[in-house]
Amino acid sequence: MDVERLLWRFDGRTRLLFQSLLSGVRGISRAVRLFHRQRRSDPDISLRACLDTLCMEEPHIVGDKLNLSLTPLVCLFPVAFKCGLLSFLHLIYPLVPGPCLIRLLDCLKQDPAQDPWIHVLLGQLCRDLALDDPLGGELYSAYCRNKLEQFCQRLGNADHSALSLGSAFGDLPPTRPPQEPVGEPDLQLHGKRRNEASEVAGSQSKKMRLDLPATQEDDGNKEALPSQAQDIVQETAAWTAGDVCMVDFREPQQSFPDGTSLVLPEHIRASVTGIKELLETTGEWVKDTDSVLQVLNECEPPQVELLCAELQLSEIPEQILPPLCSGLLSLCPDLSQCTATVLTRSLFFKKVLSLRDPASRSLLSAVTSFGRRYPRPACSALISPILQSGQMNRVQAELLCRLIGDCLEPQYQLLIFGETLVLSWGEEVLSVVHTLLDSKLELTEELFSQFITHLRQQAPDFTKSMTFAKMVIGVLNKYPSRVSPHKHILSCCLASHETFLKKSLLAALKRIDPSS
């Protein structure tokens, strides 16, 4: 069964959590942070309804004979989701109703297609809940325990201070053979290969090195690579932050320091020709395009940047965008949030920023379909940078309003609303604020007070603005209980207003009951 259809069985908050869990290992920590933010905004939130839905029996066709059987809904999700869900529950299990969690574990234990990792995670949760452990209390084998003991002894032995991390294991060589070719790494990402502590030791042969398995180096680049690695690691960490961070747009070719010799690994570079041929197709695209684009699921964020630059995605014609986005949306599993952010920036940002006429049907359909599937990248790589550019025009504002209304759930709309409260308003930003308020966001008292404060500061610039007047009318109609403590401030803001709606505004403000 399609994962997207399964997700629509749940409410918006739960779908947001589950989408994080579907994005891989990094999504687990994001889901935990998101859950705690949801609890801060609504202390009464509970996962009871979510777990009960996961345990509901669902008719499911089994085998080639089309036999119909009843299967718990959770068993219909992919293995990656079930692993992520169990890891997530392990981290927050004290906050989960015990009977519901036990019932979910029982459903997963009956799953005929149980993965070994799921079996281990089930055992861990059983230990968390003090239940009978299906693993018999043994998390690892005797062989594994022996290897770990040897590893710890080697790391703790001063005589082995020159060993690399890989050489702590008996089966791995401490360094790469010198005859291996240079210039074909997955990415020349190194850790802190030159430790400051090595200066105290006074011997270059005893510097700690942490080399990724696919790392190779040229002797001529030994001094340049450490700083290069640090820049890339820091940038990647910024992309993978748990909160929805509004990153600044930078063209892919500017994402790395000057002089960097990063290259794509061969198996990714080999796909460039196929993707270019696909992008140059003028007729209908073939149905197996997802196999050509699947390489995006094998890339790290810096590699996606290089691949987008190689393909010049920011320059492709707009009529190519709908079939390309259709192919991207058909990938299984879904793209990671980091990859989707890079693609959103590469495909849409430059085109939207250069709009002077209404967006074409191709651009509009592509950006809305992609933003609906990946709302977080749409916020961080498109909507927020356009708002922050300070150069937004009317047609760009119309496109953003369309995205906000059609693609963003309330959680993301709140983030964009908070973004507008630190900007200097113009007519275009006002139209975005009006769209956000028209969706009747659930504003807290603190956030609404910030909005009123910002509105009071900006009001003198909009004494003749119809957009401003319509926005205020919407606020008075949709948030009367929030407006009540701020009636005096709003009355002062409207005193200098000069449009024909002034009397209607003052009358609507007067009708608000101070005790509401």
C-alpha positions in Angstrom: 0.0 0.0 0.0 1.2 3.5 -0.8 2.9 5.2 2.2 1.3 8.5 1.3 -2.2 7.0 1.5 -1.3 5.4 4.9 -0.1 8.7 6.3 -3.5 10.3 5.5 -5.1 8.1 8.2 -3.5 10.4 10.8 -3.9 14.0 11.8 -1.5 16.8 10.7 0.8 16.6 13.7 1.2 12.9 13.5 1.9 13.0 9.7 4.6 15.6 10.4 6.2 13.2 12.9 6.0 10.2 10.6 7.4 12.1 7.6 10.5 12.7 9.8 10.7 9.1 10.6 10.5 8.2 6.9 13.6 10.4 6.1 16.1 8.0 7.6 18.3 7.8 10.7 18.6 11.6 11.0 14.9 11.9 11.1 14.6 10.2 14.4 16.2 13.0 16.4 14.2 15.5 14.4 11.0 13.7 15.3 12.0 13.8 19.0 12.6 17.5 18.9 9.4 18.0 16.9 7.4 16.0 19.5 8.8 18.0 22.4 7.9 21.3 20.6 4.4 20.0 20.0 4.1 19.2 23.7 5.3 22.7 24.6 2.6 24.2 22.5 -0.1 21.7 23.6 0.8 20.0 27.0 -2.3 17.7 26.6 -1.0 16.1 23.4 -0.9 12.3 23.5 0.2 9.6 21.1 -2.6 7.3 22.3 -4.8 7.9 19.2 -1.8 7.6 16.9 -0.8 4.2 18.4 -4.3 2.9 18.4 -4.6 3.7 14.7 -1.3 1.9 14.0 -2.7 -1.2 15.8 -6.0 -1.2 13.8 -6.5 -4.2 11.6 -6.5 -3.4 7.9 -7.7 -5.6 5.0 -4.6 -6.5 3.0 -4.1 -8.6 -0.1 -1.5 -11.4 0.5 0.4 -13.4 -2.1 -0.3 -14.1 -5.8 -3.6 -15.7 -5.1 -5.1 -12.4 -4.0 -6.0 -13.7 -0.5 -7.5 -11.1 1.7 -6.3 -11.0 5.3 -6.4 -8.6 8.3 -3.0 -7.0 9.1 -2.2 -4.3 11.7 -1.7 -1.0 9.9 1.8 -0.6 11.3 2.9 -3.8 9.5 2.0 -2.2 6.1 4.6 0.5 6.5 8.1 0.0 5.1 10.9 -1.5 7.3 12.7 1.9 7.5 9.7 3.5 9.0 9.2 0.7 11.6 12.8 0.9 12.7 12.5 4.7 13.0 9.3 4.4 14.9 10.7 1.9 17.4 13.8 4.1 17.9 11.7 7.1 18.4 9.5 5.3 21.0 12.6 4.1 22.8 13.7 7.7 23.3 10.3 9.0 24.5 8.7 5.9 26.0 8.1 7.4 29.5 5.8 9.9 27.8 3.8 7.2 25.9 0.8 5.4 27.4 2.1 2.0 28.5 -0.9 -0.2 27.4 -0.9 1.4 23.9 2.8 0.8 23.5 2.6 -2.8 24.6 -0.2 -3.4 22.1 1.9 -1.9 19.3 4.8 -4.2 20.3 2.5 -7.2 20.1 1.4 -6.2 16.6 5.0 -5.9 15.4 6.0 -9.2 17.0 3.3 -10.9 14.8 4.6 -9.3 11.6 5.6 -12.2 9.3 8.1 -10.0 7.5 10.1 -9.0 10.6 13.5 -7.5 9.9 16.5 -8.4 12.2 16.9 -4.8 13.2 13.2 -4.6 14.2 13.7 -7.7 16.3 16.5 -6.0 18.2 14.6 -2.8 18.6 11.6 -4.7 19.9 13.9 -6.3 22.5 15.2 -3.0 23.6 11.7 -1.6 24.1 10.7 -4.7 26.0 13.6 -4.0 28.4 12.6 -0.4 28.7 9.1 -1.5 29.8 10.4 -4.4 32.0 8.7 -7.0 29.8 9.9 -10.4 28.8 12.8 -9.9 26.5 12.6 -11.8 23.2 16.4 -11.6 22.9 16.9 -13.2 26.3 18.8 -10.2 27.6 21.6 -10.5 25.1 22.2 -7.5 22.8 25.3 -8.8 21.1 27.0 -12.1 20.5 30.1 -13.4 22.3 32.2 -12.8 19.2 31.0 -9.1 19.1 31.7 -8.7 22.8 35.3 -10.1 22.3 35.9 -7.7 19.4 34.6 -4.7 21.4 36.9 -5.6 24.3 39.9 -5.8 21.9 38.9 -2.5 20.4 38.7 -0.8 23.8 42.1 -2.2 24.8 43.8 -0.9 21.7 42.3 2.6 22.0 43.3 2.7 25.7 46.9 1.5 25.1 49.4 4.3 24.8 51.6 2.2 22.6 48.9 2.3 19.9 48.4 6.1 19.8 49.5 6.2 16.2 46.7 3.9 15.1 43.8 5.2 13.0 40.3 4.3 14.0 40.0 1.7 11.4 43.2 -0.1 12.5 41.8 -0.7 15.9 40.0 -3.7 14.3 42.2 -6.6 13.5 40.8 -7.1 10.0 41.3 -3.6 8.8 44.6 -2.0 7.6 45.6 1.2 9.4 46.2 3.1 6.1 45.2 2.8 2.5 47.6 1.1 0.0 49.7 3.7 -1.8 48.9 2.3 -5.2 45.2 3.2 -5.0 44.1 5.9 -7.5 43.7 9.5 -6.4 40.7 11.7 -7.1 37.8 9.2 -7.0 36.5 9.4 -3.4 32.9 9.4 -2.5 33.7 12.8 -1.1 37.0 13.8 0.4 35.5 14.3 3.8 38.0 14.0 6.6 37.6 14.4 10.3 40.1 16.2 12.5 43.1 14.4 11.1 45.5 16.9 12.6 44.8 17.0 16.3 46.1 19.9 18.4 47.1 17.5 21.0 49.7 16.0 18.6 51.7 19.2 19.1 52.3 18.2 22.7 53.4 14.7 21.6 55.9 16.3 19.2 55.7 13.5 16.7 53.8 13.7 13.4 53.7 10.0 13.2 51.4 9.9 16.2 48.7 12.2 15.1 45.2 10.8 15.5 43.4 10.3 12.2 39.7 9.6 11.6 39.4 8.5 7.9 36.2 7.6 6.2 36.4 4.3 4.4 36.3 5.9 0.9 38.8 8.7 1.6 41.9 9.1 -0.5 44.3 11.9 -0.6 47.0 13.5 -2.8 50.2 14.4 -0.9 50.1 17.8 -2.5 46.7 18.6 -0.9 47.4 17.5 2.7 47.4 21.0 4.0 44.2 22.2 2.1 42.0 19.2 2.9 41.4 19.6 6.7 39.9 23.1 6.4 37.9 22.0 3.4 36.5 19.1 5.4 35.6 21.3 8.3 33.7 23.8 6.0 31.7 21.0 4.5 30.9 19.3 7.8 29.8 22.6 9.3 27.6 23.3 6.3 26.1 19.9 6.3 25.4 20.1 10.0 23.5 23.4 9.4 21.3 21.7 6.8 20.5 18.8 9.1 19.5 20.9 12.2 16.4 19.7 13.9 14.5 23.0 13.7 13.2 24.4 10.5 16.1 26.8 9.9 15.7 29.4 7.2 19.0 29.0 5.3 20.4 31.7 3.1 20.4 30.9 -0.6 23.7 30.3 -2.3 24.3 29.0 -5.8 25.7 25.4 -5.8 29.0 26.4 -7.3 29.5 28.9 -4.4 28.9 26.4 -1.7 32.5 25.3 -1.3 35.7 27.3 -0.7 37.8 28.5 -3.6 40.4 26.0 -4.7 38.5 23.0 -3.5 39.0 19.9 -5.6 35.9 18.0 -4.6 34.7 15.5 -7.1 31.7 13.2 -7.4 32.3 9.5 -7.0 32.3 7.5 -10.2 29.0 5.7 -9.7 27.2 9.1 -9.2 29.1 10.8 -12.1 28.1 7.9 -14.4 24.4 8.9 -13.9 25.0 12.5 -15.0 24.8 11.6 -18.7 21.5 9.7 -18.2 19.9 12.6 -16.3 21.1 15.1 -18.9 19.5 13.0 -21.7 16.3 12.9 -19.6 16.3 16.6 -19.2 16.8 17.2 -22.9 13.8 15.0 -23.8 11.2 17.1 -25.6 8.5 14.4 -25.8 6.8 12.5 -23.1 9.1 11.0 -20.5 9.3 7.3 -20.1 7.8 5.6 -17.1 11.0 4.3 -15.6 12.6 7.8 -15.0 12.7 7.1 -11.3 15.5 4.5 -11.9 17.6 7.3 -13.5 16.9 9.7 -10.7 17.3 7.1 -7.9 21.0 8.2 -7.6 19.7 11.3 -5.6 18.9 8.9 -2.7 22.5 7.8 -2.7 24.0 11.3 -2.4 25.0 13.3 0.7 24.0 17.0 0.7 27.3 18.3 -0.6 27.2 15.7 -3.4 23.7 16.9 -4.3 25.0 20.4 -4.6 27.7 19.3 -7.0 25.3 17.2 -9.0 22.8 20.1 -9.3 25.7 22.4 -10.5 26.8 19.7 -13.0 23.3 19.4 -14.4 22.7 23.2 -14.3 19.2 22.6 -12.8 18.7 26.3 -12.1 18.8 26.9 -15.9 16.5 24.1 -17.2 13.4 25.3 -19.1 10.2 25.6 -17.1 8.3 23.1 -19.3 10.7 20.4 -18.0 9.9 21.1 -14.4 6.5 19.2 -14.2 7.8 15.8 -15.5 11.0 16.2 -13.5 9.1 16.8 -10.3 6.8 14.0 -11.1 9.8 11.7 -11.4 11.3 13.0 -8.2 8.0 12.5 -6.3 7.8 8.9 -7.5 11.1 7.9 -5.9 11.0 5.3 -3.2 12.0 6.0 -0.5 11.2 9.7 -0.4 14.1 12.1 -0.7 15.8 13.2 2.5 14.9 16.7 3.8 18.4 17.8 3.0 18.3 16.6 -0.5 14.8 18.1 -1.1 16.1 21.4 0.3 19.0 21.5 -2.2 16.7 20.5 -5.1 14.1 23.1 -4.1 16.7 25.8 -4.1 18.3 24.7 -7.4 15.0 24.1 -9.3 12.8 27.0 -8.1 14.6 29.8 -6.3 16.2 31.6 -9.2 13.1 31.2 -11.4 10.8 32.6 -8.7 13.2 35.4 -7.8 13.3 36.5 -11.4 9.6 36.5 -11.9 8.2 39.8 -13.4 5.1 38.3 -15.0 2.6 35.8 -13.5 4.1 32.4 -13.1 3.7 29.9 -15.9 1.4 26.9 -15.5 4.5 24.7 -15.6 6.3 26.5 -12.9 3.2 26.8 -10.7 2.3 23.1 -11.0 5.8 22.0 -10.3 6.5 24.1 -7.3 3.2 23.4 -5.7 3.4 19.6 -6.2 7.0 19.5 -4.9 6.2 21.9 -2.0 3.2 19.8 -1.0 5.3 16.7 -0.6 8.3 18.6 1.0 6.9 21.6 2.9 9.9 22.0 5.1 12.3 22.5 2.2 9.8 24.8 0.6 9.9 27.0 3.7 13.7 27.0 4.2 14.9 27.1 0.6 12.2 29.2 -1.2 9.5 31.0 0.8 11.8 32.4 3.6 14.6 33.5 1.3 12.2 35.3 -1.0 10.7 37.1 2.0 14.1 38.0 3.3 15.4 39.2 -0.1 13.6 42.6 0.3 12.9 42.6 -3.4 9.6 40.7 -3.6 7.2 42.0 -6.2 3.5 41.4 -6.6 3.7 38.3 -8.8 6.2 36.7 -6.4 3.9 37.5 -3.5 1.0 35.8 -5.3 3.1 32.7 -5.9 4.1 32.6 -2.2 0.5 33.0 -1.1 -0.5 30.1 -3.3 2.2 28.0 -1.8 1.3 28.9 1.7 -2.3 28.2 1.2 -2.0 25.0 -0.8 1.2 23.3 0.5 1.9 24.2 4.1 0.3 22.7 7.2 -0.4 25.0 10.2 3.0 24.1 11.9 4.9 25.5 8.9 2.5 28.4 8.4 3.3 29.5 12.0 7.0 29.4 11.2 6.5 31.7 8.2 4.3 34.0 10.2 7.0 34.3 12.8 9.4 35.1 10.0 7.2 38.0 8.9 7.4 39.6 12.3 11.1 40.4 12.0 10.8 41.9 8.5 10.0 45.4 7.4 6.6 45.2 5.8 5.7 46.3 2.3 2.5 45.7 0.3 3.8 42.4 -0.9 4.7 41.1 2.6 1.4 42.4 3.9 -0.4 40.2 1.3 1.5 37.2 2.7 0.6 38.1 6.3 -3.0 38.5 5.2 -3.0 35.0 3.6 -1.5 33.5 6.8 -4.0 35.2 9.1 -6.9 34.3 6.7 -6.1 30.6 7.3 -6.9 31.3 11.0 -3.7 30.2 12.6 -3.8 29.1 16.2 -1.8 32.0 17.6 -0.6 32.0 21.2 -1.0 35.1 23.3 2.7 35.8 23.1 2.8 35.5 19.3 -0.3 37.6 18.9 1.2 40.3 21.1 4.4 40.3 19.0 2.1 40.7 15.9 0.3 43.7 17.4 3.6 45.3 18.4 4.9 44.9 14.9 1.7 46.1 13.4 1.8 49.3 15.5 5.3 50.0 14.4 4.5 49.5 10.7 1.0 51.2 10.7 2.3 54.8 9.9 3.6 53.5 6.5 0.2 52.1 5.5 -2.3 54.9 6.1 -3.6 54.7 2.5 -3.1 50.9 2.0 -6.2 48.8 1.2 -4.2 45.7 1.8 -3.4 46.8 5.4 -7.1 47.6 6.0 -8.3 44.2 4.7 -5.7 42.5 6.9 -6.9 44.3 10.0 -10.5 43.5 9.2 -9.5 39.8 9.0 -7.8 40.0 12.3 -10.8 41.6 14.0 -13.2 39.0 12.6 -11.1 35.9 13.2 -9.3 36.7 16.5 -11.8 38.8 18.6 -10.7 37.1 21.9 -7.0 37.9 21.1 -7.8 41.4 20.0 -9.6 42.4 23.2 -6.6 43.2 25.4 -5.1 45.3 22.5 -8.1 47.4 21.5 -6.5 50.7 22.6 -3.4 50.0 20.5 -5.4 49.1 17.4 -7.6 52.2 17.9 -4.4 54.4 17.9 -3.1 52.6 14.8 -6.4 53.2 12.9 -6.8 56.8 14.0 -4.5 58.0 11.2 -5.8 55.6 8.6 -7.2 57.3 5.5 -9.0 54.7 3.3 -12.7 54.5 3.0 -12.7 51.4 5.2 -11.6 53.4 8.3 -15.2 53.7 9.7 -15.8 50.0 9.1 -12.6 49.1 11.0 -13.4 51.3 13.9 -17.0 50.0 14.1 -15.7 46.4 14.0 -13.2 47.2 16.7 -15.9 48.8 18.9 -18.1 45.7 18.7 -15.5 43.5 20.2 -16.5 42.7 23.8 -13.7 43.7 26.2 -14.4 40.7 28.4 -14.2 38.2 25.5 
